[in-house]
């Protein structure tokens, strides 16, 4: 689903990413962890085509995003990538359902289809009765679930989340974390999550550790075993036949 090769990125004299190679499979829920300044958010922005690398390539679903024109890249981002941020970034003058429908409008979806999709997502999130409430009338957890629904409205292949539970209390964090896995199981999206939350990282299929602009470690899920040797593979060197 996501192939990253040789990504570098600098801001002036500061080298933030120093050659990143990474493969993320379809349907994986992957967490990216590491200390502040490790380059996590910069990497996420480059995966999401919000920023361009100085060198290297990013391919999503077989498409080299660096080869797209500005207009095609914008269309690709809106249709194939969903974003969830630490702070929901809902538009205050619109209701919950209207906020969810906005990316669908931008993609050219009819009002009828956009509303139908938004209603389905609100129902899945357990927020049907909050559809016509504005953000100021929603709790923190409800706002973040609306933001997740907005990220899903165009059926994106990839969801990128930057500290999505950082502003939530423990109860709402737990519910949001479970929601990501429920969504993956229901809709098959690939999730890439930058987080400092050790509980969330421990739940993901794979944890990628970053430090000083490099991948320090790439760990499988807890309990995932190394593949066993094939039965037809010899376990010891066979003896030479005697004369």
Residue pairs with C-beta under 8 A, 6 or more apart in sequence:
1 24
1 25
1 26
1 27
1 28
1 60
1 61
1 157
1 158
1 190
2 22
2 23
2 24
2 47
2 58
2 59
2 60
2 158
2 190
2 192
3 22
3 23
3 57
3 58
3 59
4 20
4 21
4 22
4 23
4 47
4 56
4 57
4 58
4 59
5 21
5 56
5 57
6 19
6 20
6 21
6 55
6 56
6 57
7 17
7 19
7 20
7 21
7 43
7 46
7 53
7 55
7 56
7 57
7 58
8 15
8 17
8 18
8 19
8 20
8 53
8 54
8 55
8 56
9 15
9 16
9 17
9 39
9 42
9 46
9 51
9 53
9 54
10 16
10 54
15 213
16 39
16 42
16 213
17 39
17 42
17 43
17 46
17 53
17 213
18 212
18 213
18 214
19 56
19 214
20 43
20 56
20 213
20 214
20 215
21 215
22 208
22 215
22 218
24 30
24 190
24 192
25 190
26 157
26 188
26 190
27 184
27 188
27 189
27 190
28 190
28 191
28 205
28 206
29 180
29 181
29 184
29 190
29 191
29 193
29 203
29 204
29 205
29 206
30 190
30 191
30 192
30 193
30 204
30 205
30 206
30 207
30 208
31 193
31 194
31 195
31 200
31 201
31 204
31 206
31 207
31 208
32 40
32 43
32 44
32 192
32 193
32 194
32 195
32 208
32 210
33 40
33 194
33 195
33 196
33 198
33 201
33 207
33 208
33 209
33 210
34 40
34 209
34 210
34 211
34 216
35 211
37 212
38 210
38 211
38 212
38 213
39 210
39 212
39 213
39 214
40 194
40 210
41 162
41 194
42 51
43 210
44 160
44 162
44 192
44 194
45 51
46 52
46 53
46 58
47 58
47 60
47 158
47 160
47 192
48 77
48 81
48 83
48 160
49 58
49 65
49 73
49 76
49 77
49 81
50 77
52 66
53 66
57 64
57 66
58 64
58 65
58 66
59 65
60 76
60 80
60 81
60 157
60 158
61 80
61 157
63 76
65 73
65 76
68 76
75 107
78 103
78 106
78 107
78 154
79 107
79 154
79 156
80 156
80 157
80 158
81 156
81 157
81 158
81 159
81 160
82 103
82 150
82 151
82 152
82 154
82 156
82 158
82 159
82 160
82 189
83 151
83 159
83 160
83 161
83 162
84 144
84 147
84 148
84 151
84 159
84 160
84 161
84 162
84 164
85 147
85 161
85 162
85 163
85 164
86 162
86 163
86 164
86 166
86 167
87 167
88 135
88 143
88 144
88 146
88 147
89 147
90 96
90 99
90 135
90 143
90 146
90 147
90 150
91 98
91 99
91 102
91 135
92 134
92 135
92 136
93 134
94 102
94 134
95 131
95 132
95 133
95 134
96 122
96 127
96 130
96 131
96 132
96 133
96 134
96 135
96 138
96 142
96 146
97 115
97 118
97 119
97 122
97 131
97 132
99 135
99 146
99 147
99 150
100 118
100 121
100 122
100 146
100 149
100 150
100 153
101 111
101 114
101 115
101 117
101 118
101 153
102 150
103 150
103 151
103 153
103 154
104 113
104 114
104 117
104 118
104 153
104 154
105 111
105 114
107 154
109 117
109 154
114 153
117 153
118 131
118 149
118 153
119 128
119 131
121 149
121 152
121 153
122 128
122 130
122 131
122 146
122 149
124 149
124 186
125 145
125 146
125 148
125 149
125 179
126 145
127 142
127 145
127 146
127 149
130 137
130 138
130 142
130 146
135 143
135 146
138 146
139 172
140 167
140 168
140 169
140 172
141 168
141 169
141 171
141 172
141 175
141 176
144 164
144 165
144 167
144 168
144 172
144 176
145 176
145 179
148 159
148 164
148 176
148 179
148 183
151 159
152 159
152 183
152 187
152 189
155 187
156 189
157 189
157 190
158 189
158 190
158 191
158 192
159 180
159 183
159 189
159 190
159 191
159 192
160 192
160 193
161 180
161 191
161 192
161 193
161 194
161 195
162 194
163 194
163 195
163 196
164 176
164 193
164 195
165 172
165 173
165 176
165 177
165 195
165 197
165 200
166 195
166 196
166 197
168 176
173 197
173 199
173 200
177 197
177 199
177 200
177 203
180 191
180 193
181 203
183 189
183 191
184 190
184 191
191 204
193 200
193 204
195 201
201 207
202 222
204 221
205 220
205 221
206 218
206 219
206 220
206 221
207 217
207 218
207 219
208 215
208 217
208 218
208 219
209 215
209 216
209 217
209 218
209 219
210 216
229 235
